[in-house]
Amino acid sequence: MDAMDTTATLLQPEAQAQPSFWASVREALRGSHQDFTAGTLNRAIFLLAIPMVLEMVLESLFAVVDVFWVARLGSDAVATVGLTESMASLIFAIAMGLSLSTTAMVARRIGEKEPEAAAVAAVQAILLGLGTSLAIGLPCLFLAPRLLALMGASPAIVATGSSYARIYLGGMGVIMLLFLNNAIFRGAGDAAIAMRLLWVSNIINLILDPCLIFGVGPFPRLGVTGAALATFTGRGIGVLVQFYRLLKGTERIKVLVRQIRLDLEVMGRLLRVSLGGIMQFVIAHASWIGLVRIISLFGAAALAGYTVAIRIVIFAILPSWGLSNAAATLVGQNLGAGHPERAEKSVWRTGLYNMIFLGSIGVAFLLWTVPIIHLFTHDPAVVAVATNCLRILSYGNMAYAFGMVMLQAFNGAGDTRTPTVVFLFGYWLLEIPVAYLLAVPAGLHSKGAFLSILIAESVIAATSAVLFRRGKWKEQRI
């Protein structure tokens, strides 16, 4: 397409006749056949965002329901979940980093109209995920109790949570592959398939959670260990279905048996982009471990309160992350198609929509903080901490919304270095030092740590917008 055609595409009226709202919703849920590098931008954002947001809605629902059931077992069980997930955040960082590079590379190849090259990139991502899962999961399976103790867990928490940590950390491979496979579908533009597969996985998880925790019907009563087993089972089934769908193929991508082999050239490019993505999430999630370590100085109630509040925040942020994923796919595909201006416009517009969405959620959290907390716990000490945390973090919702779209745009372009630098500055040079200073010397205790999150995330959002506006991401080659 030449420059005049590109300009005509970009300047075509956004208000031209389009299918009705509900017809578009049905199309988004079934799986749209639209080329996301052409046509009206609002429609492209809508068709991608609807399934991506719904995909994350159930993921966020899982995060909340999981702690809802575990909270019935007491603060030690909730603290076990909080400590284990803070350690698992490092593994999540690797999974997310690989997912970002996978989405970027698959989207770029799809934008270039090279579906076979996209399938080859997908296979290399899966092989990389399998190898990484084994290297991390096996040691965690045996060292889980020691890892809990290193995180500041009391002997009671270690006794309660060792089996939970073994299953959750040792079985992180299924979560990594779930992320990676859905990243392939999202990069290809098959957002509806990614949504349906994650829904299957999480619905199984949600059904098994109370059954295995409390011993409903024929199931054994496993306590907090049951929550980990439910997660492993539900997501493991989801991964198997994903593999089947990739081999069966979609309109945009299909993995052929002859493509299931190591391709050193593509693997090398994937690794190069992945390292930046992995580092940015290692930096971000390792800072979470540091933050949890500071909060643990103030006891199990502080840890439990933070865990409850952060799960509620995740409930809101994950759907917002779905909108950010839509921006990443649009950036990757439009750069591949040679439409950098359309890619940039999609990011600014998606950022605005995300701010409106998450800002509205923040207002709701501020208005009904205590009733929301009471859905999970009535322990006075835990409620007090959780209330402080939720209120403080809600003030930053609009900043979080804008920042995550900006950073996902860099990742969608394959520029994983810029978010890495931003995260290093925002989390390790700002958030952790401020958290310690406010919590300990300033005497604000856990409230000081919560304030540091608000400060750091606001600075990260502002910095990301400035860097995105410079436009160097448009020159990225992957």
N, C-alpha and C positions, 0 to 999 in steps of 0.2 A: 504493500500500500504506500503511495507517495505522500508528500507533505500536504498537498491540497486535500486528498482523501481523508487523511488523519484529522486535519482541521475541521473538515465538514462533519466528521463523526463526533468530534468533541463539542461542536457548537450547535448540534441539532437540538431542537426544543425538548426540554425535559418533560414538558406537559403534553406531548403528543398523545394521541389515543393509545391507551394501554388496557390490558385486561383488568377486570374489577379487582378490588382488594382481596376478596375471598378466593377468587380464581387464582390469583398470584400466590396466596398462601398454600392452596392445594398443590400448585405446581412446585413450590419450594419443598413441600413435604414429600411429594412423590419423587422428586429429583428433576431439576430443570435441565433442558437440552440447550439452553441459551449459551452463546459464545460470550463470555464475560469480558472479552476485549473489545466488544462492539455494543452498540445500542445505548439506551439511556443509563446513566450511572446510578441513579436512585434505584432503578429496577434491579440492576446487577447487585448492588449492596443488599437489597431486600431479599433477593432469591438466595444469596449466600448466607446472609445473617440469620434468617429464620431458622433453618436447621442447625446452624452452628450454635446459636443461642439456646435452642431447645436441647441440644446435645449437652451443653454445659449446665442447663437447669437441672437435669436429673443427676448430673455429677455433683452439683452443689447440694441437691436434696439428699443424696447419699451421705455427704459430709455431715449434714445436720442430723439426719436420722440415726446415723451411726453413734454419734455422741449422745443423742437423746436416750438410746437404750443403755449405753455404757454408763451414763450418769446415774442410772438406777442401782448400780453396783457400788457407788461411793466415790469419794474424791481420789482414793488411791488408784482405782481403775481408770478414772478420767486422766489422772496425771500420767499413768502408764501410756495411754494413747498419745498424750501431748509429747512426752519424751521420745517415744518411738517414732512418731511422725517427724519430730525435729531432726532425728538422725536419718530417717528415710528421705528427708528433703535433699540430702546430697545425691541420693540415687535418683530422685525426681529431677534434680538438676541435670544429670546426664541424660535422662530420658527426654526432658524438655529440649535440651540442646540438640540432641540428635533429631528430634521431631521438627525443630525449627529449620535445620538445614535440609531435612527431607522434604518438607513442604515447599521450601524455596526452590530446590532443584527440580522437583516434580512439576511445580507450577511453571517454572521457566521453560521446561521442555514442552509442556502442554501448550503454553503461549506460542512457542516456536512451531507448533503443529508436528511434534515428534513424539507420538505416544509410545513407541517402542523404546526410545531412549529414556522416557519417563519410567517405564516398567523396569528397565535395567537399574536405574537409580533406586527404585523401590526395593529391589532384591538386595542390593548392597547395604541399604539401610537396615533391612531385617537381619542380614548376616552379622552386621556390626552390633545390632541390639542383642542378638543371641549370645555372642561372645562376651559382651560386656556383662550381661545378666549372670552368666556362670561365674565370671571372675569376681563379681561382687557378692552374689547371693550365697555361695558356699561358705566363705569365711563368716558371714553374718549369722548363718545357721548355727554355728558352733560358739560364736563369741557374744551372742545377744545379751546374756546376763551381765557380762563384764562391761559391755557398752552402756547398758542402763546405769550401772554403778558409776561409770565415768561421767555420765550426764548429771550426776548429783542425786540419783534416785535413792530413797531410804531403803533399808533392808526389807521393809514391808512391801514397798513398791516392786523391788526386785523379785520377791517371792511371788507376788501377784501377777506380775507382767512378763516373766521370762518366756513362757510359752507363747504368749501373744507376740513378743518381739521376735522370737525365732521364726514363727510362721510368716509374720508380716515382712520382716527384712529378708529372710531367706527366700521368700517367694516373690520378691519384687520384680523378677523377670517377667511375670505375666502382666504387671502394670506397665512395665517398659514397652513390651510388645504391643499392648493395647494402645498406648500413646502413638507409637511409631506407625502402626498400620492405619490408624485414623488420620495421622498426618499425611499419609500417602493419598488417602481418599480426598482430604481437604485440598491438598495441593492440586489434585486433578480437577477439582471443582465438583466432586461427588459428595457434597456436604450432607445430603439427605441420607446417603448410605452410612456415613460416619455416625450420624445422629442415631439411626436405627440400631446399629451395632452396639453403641454405648448404652442405649436404653435397654437392650436385651441383657447386657452384662450387669447393669446396675439394678434392674428389677429383680433378677435372681439374687443379687446381693441383699437387697432390701427385704426380700421374703425370708432368706436364711438367717438374717441377723437376729431377730428375736427368738427364732426357733433354736439356734445353737447357743445363744447366750443364756436363755432361761430354761431350755429343755422342753420346748413345746411338743406335744404329741410323742412320736417315736424318737425324736432327737435327744441326744444326751445334753445335760446341763453343763456347759463348758465355761460359763462366766465370760470374762473379757477375752479369753482365748477363742471363744466362738465367733467373736467379731472379726478376728483375723482370718479364721477359716472360711467364713462367709465371703470375705473380700477375695481370698485366693480362688475359691470355687467359682464365684460369679464372673470374675474377670478372666479366669482361665477358660471358661466356656466361651466367653466373648472373643478371645483370641483365636480359638479354633474356628469359629464362624467367620472371623475376618479372613483367615487364610483361605477358607473355602470360597469366599466372595472374590478375593483377588485372583484366584485361579480360574474361577468361572468367568470373570471379567465384567466390566461395565462398558458403557458407551465410550468412556474417555480413556480407560486404562485396563489392561489385562496382562497378567504375568503368565508367560508361556513356560513350559517345562524346560525348554532349551535355554531359557534365560536364568535359570536357577544355578548360578555358578559365580565364582569370584571374578570380578572385573577390576583389575588393579588400578587402571586409569580412573575409572569412575569412583572407585573406593577412595582413591587419593584425593580427588576433588571434594568428595563428600566429607572426608576427614578434615580437610582444610577449613571448610565452612563450619563443620560441627565443633571444632575446637573452640572457636569463638563463642558459639552458642552454649556449649557446655560450660565454659568458663564464666559466662555471664550469670548462669543459673547457679553454679557452684558458689560464686561470690555472694549472690543474693540469698541462697538457702543456707550457706554456712553462717551468714550473718544472723539468720533466724536461730540457728543453734546457739550462737553467742548471746542473742537476746533471751532465749529460754533459760540459758545458764544464769544470766543476771536475775531473771524473775524467780528462778528456783531458790535464790538466797532468802526469799521471803516465805517459803513453805509450800506445802501441798495445796492449800487453799488458793494461793496466788497462781500456781501452775494450772489448777483446775479452772479457775475463773478466766484466765487467759485462753485456755483451750476452748471453753464454751464460747467466749466472745469471738475468737478468731474463726471458729466454725460458722458462726452466724455471718461474719463478714465475708467468708468464702462463699456462702450461699448467694450473696449479692454479686460478688466479684466474678465468679465463674461464668455466669451468663454474659457479663460485660466482656470477659475474655473471649467469648464466642464472637462478639462484634469485632474485636481486635483480630481474630483469626481471619475473619472475612476481609479485613483490610490487607492482611499479609498475602492472602491468595490473589486479591486483585492487583497488588503491587507486582508480585512475581509474574503473573500471566501477562499483564500489560507491558512490563519491561521486555518480556520475551517476544511480544508482538510488536515491539517498537513504538509503544505509546507512553512515554515517560510522563507527559503532562496529565494524561488520564489517570495514571497511577498516583500522582501527587494529589490531584483533586479528590480522588476516592478516599485518601487518608484524612484530609482536613474535614471532609464531610462526615466520615465515619466517627472521627473524634468528637465532633459536635453532637451527633446522635448519642454517643456513649456518655458524654457529660450529662445530657438531659436524663438519660436512663438512670445512671448510678447516683446522680444528684437527688433524684426523686426518692430513691431507696434510702439515701442518707437522711432525708427529712423524716421519713417514716420511722427509721431507727431512733432518731432523736425524740420523736413524739411518744413512742411506745417502748422505750428501752426496757424498763423493768418487767412489763408483761411478757415481752419476748424472751427475756432471760428466764423467767419463771416457767417457760415451756420445757426447760431443760433441767433446772435445779431450783430447790428452795432452801438450800444450805445458806444461811445468812452470810457467812464469811466468803463463800464462793460468789454469791449474788453481788456483794459489794464490789469485788474486784472486777467481775464481768461487766457490771454496769459502767464503771469508770472506763474500762477498755473500749466498750462498744460506743459510748458517747464520744470519746476522744477521736477514735478512728473515723467515725461518721462525718466529722467536720472536713475530712480530707477526701471525701468520695469523688468530687468532681476532678480533683487533681489526679487521683489514681486512674480515673476513667480516661482522661486525656493522655496521660503519660503512657499507659499500656498500649494505646493505639499507635502512638508515635514510635515506641520501641519495637512493636511488632512489624511496623512498616519497614524499619531497617532490616529486621530479620527476613522479611518476605523478599527483600531485594538481595539477600545474601550477604549483607553488611552486618555481620555479627560482632565485629570489633567495636563499633561505636557504642552499642548497649553495654558491652563488657566494661569499657572505660567509665561510662556513666554509673553503672552499678558499683564499681570499685570505689569511686568517689562518694556516691550517695550512701552506701551501706557501711563500708569499713572506715572511711575517713570522716564520716558524719554521724550515721545512726548509732553505731556501737559506742563510740566515745561519749556522745551526748546521752545515751541511755544510762551508761554507768555514772556519769557525772550527776545527772538528775536523780537517779535512783538511790545512790549511796551517799556521796558527799552532800548533795542538796537535801537529802532526807525525804524525797518524794516516794520512795519505795517503788512498787510496781507501776504506779502512775507515771513515774519519770520515764520508764521504758516505753510506755504507751505513747507519751508525748514525742519521744524521739522518732517513732514510726511516722507520725503525722508530719513532723518537720522534714525528715529525709525524703518521703514520698513527694512532698510538694516541690522540693528543690529538684528532684529527679525529673518531674513532669516539665517544669520550666526549662531546664537544661535540654531535655530531649526535643522540645519544640523549636528551640533556637538552632540546634544542630540539624534538625530535619529541614528547616527552611533553607539552609545553605545548599542542599541538593546534591552533595557528593555521592549519596547512595545511588543516584541514577547511573553512575559510571561503573557500578559493581558488575564483575563478570564471574559467572559460576558454571 
